[in-house]
Structure formats: C-alpha cells, structure tokens
C-alpha cells in the first residue's frame, strides 16, 4: 500500500485519499475496527511507517493539483503520545502544505495538535477535526482510554476555530445517541462541519438503539442550527 492511497468502503466517506503515519495506536479505543484484524498488537505501540518522510515526498510528487482531500489518518492517530518526540505529523503537514495540496487532520490527541496550528492557519486547503462521541468523561475513559479528555479535545477545536482554521467533528461511532446530540448542542458554534455514523461490530448496542429516531433527531438539530453535516451510509441506508 502506498503512503498516500485511496481508501475503500466506509473509510472513503471521510476523504478521497488518506495517509497513515503510524502503525499502531496507543489510544486503545475499544470500538476501533483495527482490533478485529490485529488483536491487541495494534494497541501496544506506535511505530512510524518505514521510511515515511521519503515515501511521502515521493507520493506527493505523483499527485497533481486538483487531487482529492488527504486525510491524516485512518490507521493510528497522528497525535498519539509518540508524536511529541517524533514530529512526523508536523513534517507531513509542512510537506503537504508546501505542495499546495488539500488535507485534513482527524485526531483524539486534543491540544497536542495545537503545536502545529501555525501550519494550518491561513492555509485554506487545510481542516482540523477531532472525534467526540461522548459528553460524559466516564464513558470516554472506558471506550477511549488513551485518548485526550473530552474537554481537552473541545479546547483544541475552539483553539483552531479561533485561529480561522476550518474545523470539523466526527461523531462516529455513535454509542449513546443522547450524548451525541448533547455534543452538537454544546460545541456547534466552533464547528464548521459534522460527520456522523453509528457503531458497528457491537450488536448488543446496535440492537438497543432506535437508529431511525436518532437519525431524525440529529438531522432536525443540524437543520435548526444551520450546520453543514454529513450522515454516513450506516445511517442513511437504514431499512
């Protein structure tokens, strides 16, 4: 797989292209789909992709202007603790910006990312996003044990927004519909776009939620506040 690649399936609903910097993720999210094909190995360490910077430069050189937005990243959070020392994400953002390519960041690393807002600020082809699915920290502690706190992630979104950086929030996977809606109500003034998708691989939760009701409630809320939003096929394709 190339460093910059075209994602498939549900992942393609986030971006036309993607770039993975790390193999593994110490955030250890219980709902992460990676655990189903790597077991617990994925959570034990965050290893940089082999020759990442050289391969990224080569991949960027092969892309022309007008290419789809590049997401950092689907596999392994780009602002997990290892990034504090390795600075690979910062180098990647600089390479993409200098090549005048569109890119977006998705992280649960919270204000760790603020270090790099100087790269995104003033660059209209960059967006900053975070995953926020709970308002209750106890639930986040269980499902996302290694990620930044809810409040810290909200601080990161607010900080990016205050600097004129386009922001977005991923509410996926929705586990508790009430908390998902509360999150929108809480932070919508600082969010330029929302993407929402329900949980998969956890049949007990899936069967316990009235997803059609949730879809209507969150759609009504987005329309009421005039939000830019995208519901993933997991919600729009309900029977």
N, C-alpha and C positions, 0 to 999 in steps of 0.2 A: 504494500500500500504506500503510495506517495505521501509525503508530508502534508501537502495540500491535496485534498481529494473530494470527490463528490459523495456525500452521504446518501444512504438509501433508506427506504421505508419511513418510519415515523420521524427519524432524525432529520430527514430532508425538509420537514415542516419548519425547521428552525432557520436554515440557511442553505443556499445553493452549494456552498463549498465549506469545508471545515479543515482545521489544522490542529493536531494533537501534539502538545509539547512534552507531556509526561506519560509514562506507562505506570499505572497505579495511582491510587489516590488515598491519602491518609485521612480524609474526611470521614470515610467509613459509613456512608449513608446506607441505611438498612434497605431502602427501596431501590437502590441502584441496580440497573439491569446487568451491569458488568459482573456482579456476584454469581450470576447464573451460568456463566461460562468460564469464570476464573476461580470460583470459590473464594476463599478468604485471601488468596495470594494477592489479589488486586489491592487490598486494603493495607498490606503490610509495609509498603514503601512507595516512594515516588521517585522513579528513575527517569532521567532525561532520555528522550528518544536519541538513538545513536546518531552522532554527527548532525544534530538537529539544526544548528545555525547554517552550516554549509548546505544542507539539503533544502532548508527553507529558501535560502538565496537562489538556489537553482530552480526551485518551484516557482518563485516569484518571477524570475526571468522568463518563464514559459507562459505567463499569463499576460493577456493584453488588456488594455483599458476597456472598461465596459463589462468586466467579469463580474459574476455574482458576489454578493457579500460573503466574507470568510468568517466563520465562527471559531473562536478560541474558547473552549474546545468541548468536544463530546466525551472524550475519554481522559479522565484525570484533570482535576481543577487546576486552572492556570495560576491561581493564587493560594494554593495549599502551602503549608509552612516551608517546604523545601525551597520555594521561590525566593524567600527572604535572602538566602545566601547565593542562589544560583543565577538569579536575574535573567533567566532565559525569556520570560514573558516580556520583560521590558525591551530586550533586544529584538524580539519578534515584532512588537508593536512599532518600533522605530523602522524596521525593515519594510513593513507593510505601508506605513505612512510615507516613507521616502519614495516608495514605488507608486504612490498615489492610488492605492487600492482600497476598496471598501472593506471594513472589517467590524466585527462586534465581539465583545467580551461577555461571557456568562460565567459567573463565579459565585461561590458561597464563602469566599475569603474575606468579605467585608472590607474594612478600611485598610487592609493590606494593599488593596488595589490603588488607594489614593496616591501612593508614591508615584504612580505612572500617569496621573491625570494631566500632567503637563504635556504629555504626548497626544492625548485625545483632545484637549482643549483647543478650540479654534480650528479643528480639522473636521469638516462637515461630513466626511465619509466614515466617521467612527461613531460607535454607540457603546454604551456601558450598561450591562444588565446583571441582575442578581436573581437567585431563586428564593422566593419567600412563599411558603405554603402554610405556615402556622402563625398565629398571634400569641400562642401560649408557649413559653420557653421550655416548659417541661416536656412538651411533645417534640419540640425540635431537638432537645437533648437526647431523646430516645431514637428518633429517626435519623438525625444528622449529628452524631456525637462529636465529630471532629471539626465541624464547620464553625464559622464565626457565629456569634449570637444573633438573634433576630434584630435587636436594637443596633448592633454594630453594622449589620447589612443595611438597615434603614439609613444609618448615618452615612454610609458610602453612597447610596443613591441620592440622598439630599446634597451631599458634597459635590457629586458630579453634576447634578442639576444646577446648583448654584454657580458652577463654572461654565454653564452653557453647553455642556456635553449632553447629547441625546441619551435618554435613559429608557430602560425597559425592564420589566419584571416577568419572570417565568413563574406562574403558579402551576407547577407540574412536578410531581403528581399530586393532584388534589386528593387528600386523605380525609379531611374534615371540611365539608362544604361550608359550614358556618364560619370557620376561621378563614377560609379563603375569601369569602365575601367581606369579612371584617377587615382583612388586609387591604383590599381595594379601597374601602371606605377610609381607612387610616392614612394611606400614603398617596392617594391618586394625584394630589397637586404636584408631586415631584416626579411623576412617571409619564413618559411620552408614549409608551406602548405597553400592552399586556399580551402575554400568550398563556393560554390555559389548556391543560389536558388532565384527564382523570388518571388515577392509579391503575396500573396493570400488574399482573403476576401475584396479586393478593386477593384471591377470590372471595375470602370472607369479608373484606372491606368493600370490594366491588358490589357484592350482592346486598350489602346492608344499606347502600345509598340509593336514593331516587335520583338518578343522574339526569333525567329529563327535567325534573323540578329544579335541580341545581342549574342546569343549562339556561332555563328560562330566567331564574332569579339573577344570575350573574350577567346575562345579556341585558336584562332590563336595567340593572345598575350601571353597566357601561354606557348604555344609551342615555340614561338620565344625567350622567356626569360628562357626557360628550367625549368619551375615551376612544382612543384608537386601540382596537383589540383584535385578537385572532383566536378563535376556538379551534383546537386541534381536532383531527378527524375522529379521535376517540370519543369526542362529544358530539360532533356534528353528524356522525354516521350511526348514531344510536337508532335501533329499530323503532 
